[in-house]
Amino acid sequence: MQTVALLTISNVFMTMAWYGHLKFKEYPLFTVIFVSWGIAFVEYCFQVPANRIGHAQFTAAQLKTIQEVITLVVFSVFSVVYLKEALKWNYIVGFALMIGAVFFIFKEW
């Protein structure tokens, strides 16, 4: 659970770093790159420990899969709440198909 919590916090920061600047198009590109780097540094302060801790329980592929699912959830909320973009049905279907991959990665074969 600690791994999931740390990855979730990490993804909130990374989503802000990658997409938060879209509401600040009046600022020079150099400025938003610099601010995004600062936010990404904070993201790494959560992501690196999450993977270190998680690797005791999960494989690297499983950690990446967990991170991607969290990313989809965080990004969906971010795009609707912060960017005020609609979450269209085809986005949901596409995300669901990606989440279906979780079954294959975590299933003991």
ROKE-859047 format. One record per atom (N, C-alpha, C): x, y, z; atom name; residue number from 1. Coordinates in Angstrom, 3 decimals. Layout:
N
{X=X Y=Y Z=Z name=CA resi=NUM} $
...
END
This chain:
109
{X=0.821 Y=-1.198 Z=0.000 name=N resi=1} $
{X=0.000 Y=0.000 Z=0.000 name=CA resi=1} $
{X=0.869 Y=1.267 Z=0.000 name=C resi=1} $
{X=2.013 Y=1.197 Z=0.690 name=N resi=2} $
{X=2.917 Y=2.344 Z=0.718 name=CA resi=2} $
{X=3.414 Y=2.679 Z=-0.687 name=C resi=2} $
{X=3.696 Y=1.662 Z=-1.465 name=N resi=3} $
{X=4.155 Y=1.869 Z=-2.840 name=CA resi=3} $
{X=3.097 Y=2.587 Z=-3.659 name=C resi=3} $
{X=1.861 Y=2.144 Z=-3.554 name=N resi=4} $
{X=0.760 Y=2.757 Z=-4.313 name=CA resi=4} $
{X=0.565 Y=4.209 Z=-3.879 name=C resi=4} $
{X=0.630 Y=4.471 Z=-2.585 name=N resi=5} $
{X=0.457 Y=5.844 Z=-2.089 name=CA resi=5} $
{X=1.574 Y=6.747 Z=-2.618 name=C resi=5} $
{X=2.811 Y=6.281 Z=-2.539 name=N resi=6} $
{X=3.936 Y=7.079 Z=-3.034 name=CA resi=6} $
{X=3.853 Y=7.299 Z=-4.540 name=C resi=6} $
{X=3.460 Y=6.264 Z=-5.281 name=N resi=7} $
{X=3.314 Y=6.420 Z=-6.732 name=CA resi=7} $
{X=2.178 Y=7.372 Z=-7.082 name=C resi=7} $
{X=1.130 Y=7.373 Z=-6.292 name=N resi=8} $
{X=0.015 Y=8.296 Z=-6.538 name=CA resi=8} $
{X=0.466 Y=9.738 Z=-6.328 name=C resi=8} $
{X=1.148 Y=9.995 Z=-5.230 name=N resi=9} $
{X=1.664 Y=11.351 Z=-4.976 name=CA resi=9} $
{X=2.627 Y=11.746 Z=-6.095 name=C resi=9} $
{X=3.496 Y=10.837 Z=-6.467 name=N resi=10} $
{X=4.444 Y=11.071 Z=-7.548 name=CA resi=10} $
{X=3.728 Y=11.460 Z=-8.834 name=C resi=10} $
{X=2.666 Y=10.741 Z=-9.156 name=N resi=11} $
{X=1.935 Y=11.002 Z=-10.396 name=CA resi=11} $
{X=1.198 Y=12.330 Z=-10.373 name=C resi=11} $
{X=0.731 Y=12.748 Z=-9.220 name=N resi=12} $
{X=0.088 Y=14.064 Z=-9.127 name=CA resi=12} $
{X=1.099 Y=15.144 Z=-9.504 name=C resi=12} $
{X=2.301 Y=15.053 Z=-8.956 name=N resi=13} $
{X=3.335 Y=16.040 Z=-9.280 name=CA resi=13} $
{X=3.746 Y=15.955 Z=-10.746 name=C resi=13} $
{X=3.902 Y=14.741 Z=-11.269 name=N resi=14} $
{X=4.345 Y=14.616 Z=-12.656 name=CA resi=14} $
{X=3.285 Y=15.119 Z=-13.627 name=C resi=14} $
{X=2.035 Y=14.853 Z=-13.323 name=N resi=15} $
{X=0.963 Y=15.358 Z=-14.186 name=CA resi=15} $
{X=0.975 Y=16.882 Z=-14.195 name=C resi=15} $
{X=1.202 Y=17.492 Z=-13.029 name=N resi=16} $
{X=1.313 Y=18.960 Z=-12.974 name=CA resi=16} $
{X=2.507 Y=19.448 Z=-13.791 name=C resi=16} $
{X=3.626 Y=18.722 Z=-13.687 name=N resi=17} $
{X=4.827 Y=19.123 Z=-14.428 name=CA resi=17} $
{X=4.601 Y=19.030 Z=-15.936 name=C resi=17} $
{X=3.937 Y=17.964 Z=-16.372 name=N resi=18} $
{X=3.753 Y=17.751 Z=-17.797 name=CA resi=18} $
{X=2.641 Y=18.580 Z=-18.405 name=C resi=18} $
{X=1.553 Y=18.788 Z=-17.662 name=N resi=19} $
{X=0.367 Y=19.405 Z=-18.258 name=CA resi=19} $
{X=-0.106 Y=20.682 Z=-17.575 name=C resi=19} $
{X=0.384 Y=20.979 Z=-16.384 name=N resi=20} $
{X=-0.073 Y=22.164 Z=-15.656 name=CA resi=20} $
{X=0.204 Y=23.462 Z=-16.387 name=C resi=20} $
{X=1.278 Y=23.509 Z=-17.125 name=N resi=21} $
{X=1.657 Y=24.727 Z=-17.841 name=CA resi=21} $
{X=0.709 Y=25.064 Z=-18.991 name=C resi=21} $
{X=-0.163 Y=24.143 Z=-19.372 name=N resi=22} $
{X=-1.072 Y=24.406 Z=-20.497 name=CA resi=22} $
{X=-2.039 Y=25.551 Z=-20.197 name=C resi=22} $
{X=-2.234 Y=25.869 Z=-18.938 name=N resi=23} $
{X=-3.081 Y=27.002 Z=-18.566 name=CA resi=23} $
{X=-2.288 Y=28.307 Z=-18.495 name=C resi=23} $
{X=-0.997 Y=28.235 Z=-18.746 name=N resi=24} $
{X=-0.135 Y=29.417 Z=-18.636 name=CA resi=24} $
{X=0.613 Y=29.662 Z=-19.945 name=C resi=24} $
{X=-0.123 Y=29.706 Z=-21.029 name=N resi=25} $
{X=0.498 Y=29.842 Z=-22.352 name=CA resi=25} $
{X=1.121 Y=31.215 Z=-22.574 name=C resi=25} $
{X=0.785 Y=32.177 Z=-21.712 name=N resi=26} $
{X=1.349 Y=33.524 Z=-21.862 name=CA resi=26} $
{X=2.788 Y=33.600 Z=-21.339 name=C resi=26} $
{X=3.228 Y=32.585 Z=-20.584 name=N resi=27} $
{X=4.600 Y=32.582 Z=-20.075 name=CA resi=27} $
{X=5.545 Y=32.001 Z=-21.118 name=C resi=27} $
{X=6.779 Y=32.491 Z=-21.144 name=N resi=28} $
{X=7.750 Y=31.963 Z=-22.110 name=CA resi=28} $
{X=8.014 Y=30.471 Z=-21.864 name=C resi=28} $
{X=8.313 Y=29.774 Z=-22.929 name=N resi=29} $
{X=8.566 Y=28.343 Z=-22.859 name=CA resi=29} $
{X=9.689 Y=28.026 Z=-21.870 name=C resi=29} $
{X=10.749 Y=28.818 Z=-21.887 name=N resi=30} $
{X=11.854 Y=28.591 Z=-20.963 name=CA resi=30} $
{X=11.374 Y=28.610 Z=-19.513 name=C resi=30} $
{X=10.491 Y=29.539 Z=-19.181 name=N resi=31} $
{X=9.981 Y=29.656 Z=-17.808 name=CA resi=31} $
{X=9.201 Y=28.420 Z=-17.409 name=C resi=31} $
{X=8.305 Y=27.951 Z=-18.266 name=N resi=32} $
{X=7.496 Y=26.785 Z=-17.897 name=CA resi=32} $
{X=8.335 Y=25.509 Z=-17.869 name=C resi=32} $
{X=9.379 Y=25.444 Z=-18.691 name=N resi=33} $
{X=10.290 Y=24.299 Z=-18.622 name=CA resi=33} $
{X=11.003 Y=24.292 Z=-17.275 name=C resi=33} $
{X=11.498 Y=25.437 Z=-16.848 name=N resi=34} $
{X=12.204 Y=25.539 Z=-15.575 name=CA resi=34} $
{X=11.284 Y=25.177 Z=-14.408 name=C resi=34} $
{X=10.074 Y=25.698 Z=-14.404 name=N resi=35} $
{X=9.110 Y=25.378 Z=-13.342 name=CA resi=35} $
{X=8.760 Y=23.890 Z=-13.383 name=C resi=35} $
{X=8.559 Y=23.339 Z=-14.586 name=N resi=36} $
{X=8.242 Y=21.920 Z=-14.717 name=CA resi=36} $
{X=9.374 Y=21.045 Z=-14.179 name=C resi=36} $
{X=10.617 Y=21.437 Z=-14.413 name=N resi=37} $
{X=11.745 Y=20.690 Z=-13.860 name=CA resi=37} $
{X=11.708 Y=20.679 Z=-12.342 name=C resi=37} $
{X=11.374 Y=21.818 Z=-11.756 name=N resi=38} $
{X=11.276 Y=21.891 Z=-10.301 name=CA resi=38} $
{X=10.201 Y=20.975 Z=-9.755 name=C resi=38} $
{X=9.062 Y=20.949 Z=-10.432 name=N resi=39} $
{X=7.968 Y=20.067 Z=-10.018 name=CA resi=39} $
{X=8.377 Y=18.605 Z=-10.213 name=C resi=39} $
{X=9.052 Y=18.320 Z=-11.319 name=N resi=40} $
{X=9.486 Y=16.944 Z=-11.595 name=CA resi=40} $
{X=10.492 Y=16.465 Z=-10.554 name=C resi=40} $
{X=11.302 Y=17.368 Z=-10.018 name=N resi=41} $
{X=12.237 Y=16.971 Z=-8.957 name=CA resi=41} $
{X=11.465 Y=16.444 Z=-7.743 name=C resi=41} $
{X=10.398 Y=17.151 Z=-7.380 name=N resi=42} $
{X=9.571 Y=16.707 Z=-6.257 name=CA resi=42} $
{X=8.953 Y=15.346 Z=-6.590 name=C resi=42} $
{X=8.522 Y=15.182 Z=-7.831 name=N resi=43} $
{X=7.944 Y=13.907 Z=-8.272 name=CA resi=43} $
{X=8.942 Y=12.772 Z=-8.055 name=C resi=43} $
{X=10.187 Y=12.993 Z=-8.420 name=N resi=44} $
{X=11.216 Y=11.960 Z=-8.267 name=CA resi=44} $
{X=11.471 Y=11.629 Z=-6.798 name=C resi=44} $
{X=11.278 Y=12.597 Z=-5.923 name=N resi=45} $
{X=11.465 Y=12.353 Z=-4.487 name=CA resi=45} $
{X=10.436 Y=11.360 Z=-3.944 name=C resi=45} $
{X=9.335 Y=11.173 Z=-4.640 name=N resi=46} $
{X=8.336 Y=10.169 Z=-4.257 name=CA resi=46} $
{X=8.452 Y=8.903 Z=-5.112 name=C resi=46} $
{X=8.758 Y=9.075 Z=-6.379 name=N resi=47} $
{X=8.787 Y=7.947 Z=-7.312 name=CA resi=47} $
{X=9.941 Y=6.989 Z=-7.021 name=C resi=47} $
{X=11.122 Y=7.513 Z=-6.766 name=N resi=48} $
{X=12.275 Y=6.653 Z=-6.532 name=CA resi=48} $
{X=12.080 Y=5.786 Z=-5.279 name=C resi=48} $
{X=11.678 Y=6.366 Z=-4.144 name=N resi=49} $
{X=11.411 Y=5.507 Z=-2.981 name=CA resi=49} $
{X=10.273 Y=4.511 Z=-3.226 name=C resi=49} $
{X=9.260 Y=4.936 Z=-3.966 name=N resi=50} $
{X=8.142 Y=4.024 Z=-4.260 name=CA resi=50} $
{X=8.640 Y=2.782 Z=-4.983 name=C resi=50} $
{X=9.487 Y=2.971 Z=-5.969 name=N resi=51} $
{X=10.007 Y=1.829 Z=-6.719 name=CA resi=51} $
{X=10.998 Y=1.010 Z=-5.903 name=C resi=51} $
{X=11.794 Y=1.664 Z=-5.079 name=N resi=52} $
{X=12.718 Y=0.935 Z=-4.214 name=CA resi=52} $
{X=11.950 Y=0.039 Z=-3.245 name=C resi=52} $
{X=10.949 Y=0.631 Z=-2.593 name=N resi=53} $
{X=10.134 Y=-0.122 Z=-1.631 name=CA resi=53} $
{X=9.333 Y=-1.203 Z=-2.350 name=C resi=53} $
{X=8.714 Y=-0.820 Z=-3.462 name=N resi=54} $
{X=7.853 Y=-1.742 Z=-4.190 name=CA resi=54} $
{X=8.570 Y=-2.920 Z=-4.810 name=C resi=54} $
{X=9.842 Y=-2.744 Z=-5.148 name=N resi=55} $
{X=10.564 Y=-3.818 Z=-5.812 name=CA resi=55} $
{X=10.816 Y=-5.002 Z=-4.887 name=C resi=55} $
{X=10.625 Y=-4.805 Z=-3.602 name=N resi=56} $
{X=10.717 Y=-5.929 Z=-2.663 name=CA resi=56} $
{X=9.513 Y=-6.858 Z=-2.795 name=C resi=56} $
{X=8.412 Y=-6.337 Z=-3.335 name=N resi=57} $
{X=7.173 Y=-7.107 Z=-3.452 name=CA resi=57} $
{X=6.774 Y=-7.370 Z=-4.903 name=C resi=57} $
{X=7.104 Y=-6.458 Z=-5.799 name=N resi=58} $
{X=6.668 Y=-6.538 Z=-7.192 name=CA resi=58} $
{X=7.876 Y=-6.605 Z=-8.128 name=C resi=58} $
{X=7.640 Y=-7.138 Z=-9.326 name=N resi=59} $
{X=8.663 Y=-7.076 Z=-10.366 name=CA resi=59} $
{X=8.660 Y=-5.663 Z=-10.952 name=C resi=59} $
{X=9.698 Y=-5.343 Z=-11.700 name=N resi=60} $
{X=9.764 Y=-4.028 Z=-12.343 name=CA resi=60} $
{X=8.583 Y=-3.837 Z=-13.311 name=C resi=60} $
{X=8.219 Y=-4.886 Z=-14.037 name=N resi=61} $
{X=7.078 Y=-4.791 Z=-14.961 name=CA resi=61} $
{X=5.777 Y=-4.540 Z=-14.205 name=C resi=61} $
{X=5.626 Y=-5.177 Z=-13.060 name=N resi=62} $
{X=4.423 Y=-4.949 Z=-12.253 name=CA resi=62} $
{X=4.410 Y=-3.530 Z=-11.691 name=C resi=62} $
{X=5.562 Y=-3.027 Z=-11.249 name=N resi=63} $
{X=5.628 Y=-1.651 Z=-10.761 name=CA resi=63} $
{X=5.250 Y=-0.663 Z=-11.860 name=C resi=63} $
{X=5.756 Y=-0.890 Z=-13.054 name=N resi=64} $
{X=5.436 Y=-0.004 Z=-14.176 name=CA resi=64} $
{X=3.953 Y=-0.056 Z=-14.488 name=C resi=64} $
{X=3.363 Y=-1.225 Z=-14.402 name=N resi=65} $
{X=1.928 Y=-1.381 Z=-14.669 name=CA resi=65} $
{X=1.109 Y=-0.636 Z=-13.621 name=C resi=65} $
{X=1.476 Y=-0.775 Z=-12.366 name=N resi=66} $
{X=0.789 Y=-0.039 Z=-11.297 name=CA resi=66} $
{X=0.885 Y=1.459 Z=-11.560 name=C resi=66} $
{X=2.067 Y=1.905 Z=-11.913 name=N resi=67} $
{X=2.287 Y=3.331 Z=-12.181 name=CA resi=67} $
{X=1.429 Y=3.812 Z=-13.339 name=C resi=67} $
{X=1.305 Y=3.031 Z=-14.384 name=N resi=68} $
{X=0.510 Y=3.442 Z=-15.549 name=CA resi=68} $
{X=-0.976 Y=3.533 Z=-15.214 name=C resi=68} $
{X=-1.477 Y=2.594 Z=-14.423 name=N resi=69} $
{X=-2.886 Y=2.649 Z=-14.018 name=CA resi=69} $
{X=-3.130 Y=3.891 Z=-13.171 name=C resi=69} $
{X=-2.229 Y=4.148 Z=-12.230 name=N resi=70} $
{X=-2.356 Y=5.356 Z=-11.409 name=CA resi=70} $
{X=-2.303 Y=6.596 Z=-12.292 name=C resi=70} $
{X=-1.417 Y=6.597 Z=-13.269 name=N resi=71} $
{X=-1.306 Y=7.730 Z=-14.188 name=CA resi=71} $
{X=-2.621 Y=7.987 Z=-14.915 name=C resi=71} $
{X=-3.266 Y=6.931 Z=-15.386 name=N resi=72} $
{X=-4.538 Y=7.096 Z=-16.081 name=CA resi=72} $
{X=-5.599 Y=7.710 Z=-15.176 name=C resi=72} $
{X=-5.662 Y=7.252 Z=-13.951 name=N resi=73} $
{X=-6.652 Y=7.779 Z=-13.007 name=CA resi=73} $
{X=-6.337 Y=9.236 Z=-12.666 name=C resi=73} $
{X=-5.096 Y=9.516 Z=-12.307 name=N resi=74} $
{X=-4.703 Y=10.880 Z=-11.948 name=CA resi=74} $
{X=-4.918 Y=11.816 Z=-13.133 name=C resi=74} $
{X=-4.494 Y=11.399 Z=-14.319 name=N resi=75} $
{X=-4.648 Y=12.257 Z=-15.491 name=CA resi=75} $
{X=-6.118 Y=12.510 Z=-15.812 name=C resi=75} $
{X=-6.950 Y=11.499 Z=-15.683 name=N resi=76} $
{X=-8.377 Y=11.677 Z=-15.965 name=CA resi=76} $
{X=-8.987 Y=12.730 Z=-15.044 name=C resi=76} $
{X=-8.690 Y=12.631 Z=-13.772 name=N resi=77} $
{X=-9.209 Y=13.620 Z=-12.811 name=CA resi=77} $
{X=-8.627 Y=14.996 Z=-13.114 name=C resi=77} $
{X=-7.330 Y=15.060 Z=-13.364 name=N resi=78} $
{X=-6.658 Y=16.324 Z=-13.659 name=CA resi=78} $
{X=-7.247 Y=17.003 Z=-14.890 name=C resi=78} $
{X=-7.440 Y=16.247 Z=-15.950 name=N resi=79} $
{X=-7.931 Y=16.850 Z=-17.191 name=CA resi=79} $
{X=-9.347 Y=17.387 Z=-17.043 name=C resi=79} $
{X=-10.165 Y=16.713 Z=-16.243 name=N resi=80} $
{X=-11.543 Y=17.182 Z=-16.034 name=CA resi=80} $
{X=-11.575 Y=18.355 Z=-15.057 name=C resi=80} $
{X=-10.889 Y=18.231 Z=-13.934 name=N resi=81} $
{X=-10.974 Y=19.236 Z=-12.871 name=CA resi=81} $
{X=-10.126 Y=20.468 Z=-13.184 name=C resi=81} $
{X=-8.872 Y=20.277 Z=-13.573 name=N resi=82} $
{X=-7.957 Y=21.400 Z=-13.761 name=CA resi=82} $
{X=-8.036 Y=22.006 Z=-15.160 name=C resi=82} $
{X=-8.000 Y=21.153 Z=-16.177 name=N resi=83} $
{X=-8.017 Y=21.653 Z=-17.556 name=CA resi=83} $
{X=-9.421 Y=21.877 Z=-18.092 name=C resi=83} $
{X=-10.430 Y=21.398 Z=-17.355 name=N resi=84} $
{X=-11.839 Y=21.554 Z=-17.748 name=CA resi=84} $
{X=-12.131 Y=20.908 Z=-19.101 name=C resi=84} $
{X=-11.506 Y=19.765 Z=-19.344 name=N resi=85} $
{X=-11.734 Y=19.023 Z=-20.575 name=CA resi=85} $
{X=-12.697 Y=17.869 Z=-20.298 name=C resi=85} $
{X=-13.489 Y=17.535 Z=-21.289 name=N resi=86} $
{X=-14.458 Y=16.450 Z=-21.137 name=CA resi=86} $
{X=-13.749 Y=15.098 Z=-21.164 name=C resi=86} $
{X=-14.247 Y=14.181 Z=-20.361 name=N resi=87} $
{X=-13.763 Y=12.802 Z=-20.388 name=CA resi=87} $
{X=-14.719 Y=12.044 Z=-21.303 name=C resi=87} $
{X=-14.341 Y=11.900 Z=-22.552 name=N resi=88} $
{X=-15.215 Y=11.315 Z=-23.575 name=CA resi=88} $
{X=-15.284 Y=9.800 Z=-23.444 name=C resi=88} $
{X=-16.340 Y=9.235 Z=-23.973 name=N resi=89} $
{X=-16.561 Y=7.788 Z=-23.863 name=CA resi=89} $
{X=-15.416 Y=6.994 Z=-24.487 name=C resi=89} $
{X=-14.881 Y=7.475 Z=-25.605 name=N resi=90} $
{X=-13.812 Y=6.727 Z=-26.263 name=CA resi=90} $
{X=-12.517 Y=6.754 Z=-25.454 name=C resi=90} $
{X=-12.293 Y=7.815 Z=-24.656 name=N resi=91} $
{X=-11.143 Y=7.838 Z=-23.760 name=CA resi=91} $
{X=-11.307 Y=6.750 Z=-22.696 name=C resi=91} $
{X=-12.503 Y=6.663 Z=-22.152 name=N resi=92} $
{X=-12.780 Y=5.675 Z=-21.103 name=CA resi=92} $
{X=-12.593 Y=4.258 Z=-21.640 name=C resi=92} $
{X=-13.091 Y=3.997 Z=-22.851 name=N resi=93} $
{X=-12.929 Y=2.673 Z=-23.450 name=CA resi=93} $
{X=-11.440 Y=2.367 Z=-23.662 name=C resi=93} $
{X=-10.706 Y=3.335 Z=-24.176 name=N resi=94} $
{X=-9.267 Y=3.146 Z=-24.387 name=CA resi=94} $
{X=-8.532 Y=2.887 Z=-23.088 name=C resi=94} $
{X=-8.856 Y=3.646 Z=-22.051 name=N resi=95} $
{X=-8.233 Y=3.432 Z=-20.749 name=CA resi=95} $
{X=-8.591 Y=2.054 Z=-20.205 name=C resi=95} $
{X=-9.840 Y=1.653 Z=-20.376 name=N resi=96} $
{X=-10.276 Y=0.330 Z=-19.889 name=CA resi=96} $
{X=-9.499 Y=-0.789 Z=-20.582 name=C resi=96} $
{X=-9.249 Y=-0.636 Z=-21.870 name=N resi=97} $
{X=-8.462 Y=-1.644 Z=-22.586 name=CA resi=97} $
{X=-7.036 Y=-1.711 Z=-22.045 name=C resi=97} $
{X=-6.466 Y=-0.551 Z=-21.735 name=N resi=98} $
{X=-5.122 Y=-0.549 Z=-21.156 name=CA resi=98} $
{X=-5.117 Y=-1.194 Z=-19.779 name=C resi=98} $
{X=-6.133 Y=-0.916 Z=-19.003 name=N resi=99} $
{X=-6.213 Y=-1.506 Z=-17.669 name=CA resi=99} $
{X=-6.427 Y=-3.011 Z=-17.776 name=C resi=99} $
{X=-7.063 Y=-3.458 Z=-18.850 name=N resi=100} $
{X=-7.201 Y=-4.895 Z=-19.074 name=CA resi=100} $
{X=-5.854 Y=-5.589 Z=-19.149 name=C resi=100} $
{X=-4.826 Y=-4.881 Z=-19.555 name=N resi=101} $
{X=-3.482 Y=-5.448 Z=-19.616 name=CA resi=101} $
{X=-2.973 Y=-5.828 Z=-18.223 name=C resi=101} $
{X=-3.499 Y=-5.164 Z=-17.206 name=N resi=102} $
{X=-3.088 Y=-5.470 Z=-15.833 name=CA resi=102} $
{X=-3.333 Y=-6.944 Z=-15.518 name=C resi=102} $
{X=-4.434 Y=-7.463 Z=-15.983 name=N resi=103} $
{X=-4.763 Y=-8.867 Z=-15.749 name=CA resi=103} $
{X=-3.628 Y=-9.772 Z=-16.217 name=C resi=103} $
{X=-3.150 Y=-9.534 Z=-17.431 name=N resi=104} $
{X=-2.121 Y=-10.402 Z=-18.005 name=CA resi=104} $
{X=-0.777 Y=-10.251 Z=-17.286 name=C resi=104} $
{X=-0.491 Y=-9.064 Z=-16.799 name=N resi=105} $
{X=0.803 Y=-8.817 Z=-16.152 name=CA resi=105} $
{X=0.822 Y=-9.396 Z=-14.733 name=C resi=105} $
{X=-0.310 Y=-9.338 Z=-14.045 name=N resi=106} $
{X=-0.338 Y=-9.794 Z=-12.648 name=CA resi=106} $
{X=-0.801 Y=-11.247 Z=-12.487 name=C resi=106} $
{X=-1.351 Y=-11.839 Z=-13.519 name=N resi=107} $
{X=-1.829 Y=-13.225 Z=-13.442 name=CA resi=107} $
{X=-0.649 Y=-14.168 Z=-13.366 name=C resi=107} $
{X=-0.721 Y=-15.116 Z=-12.442 name=N resi=108} $
{X=0.304 Y=-16.154 Z=-12.343 name=CA resi=108} $
{X=0.018 Y=-17.198 Z=-13.425 name=C resi=108} $
{X=0.907 Y=-17.344 Z=-14.378 name=N resi=109} $
{X=0.692 Y=-18.271 Z=-15.484 name=CA resi=109} $
{X=1.474 Y=-19.537 Z=-15.245 name=C resi=109} $
END
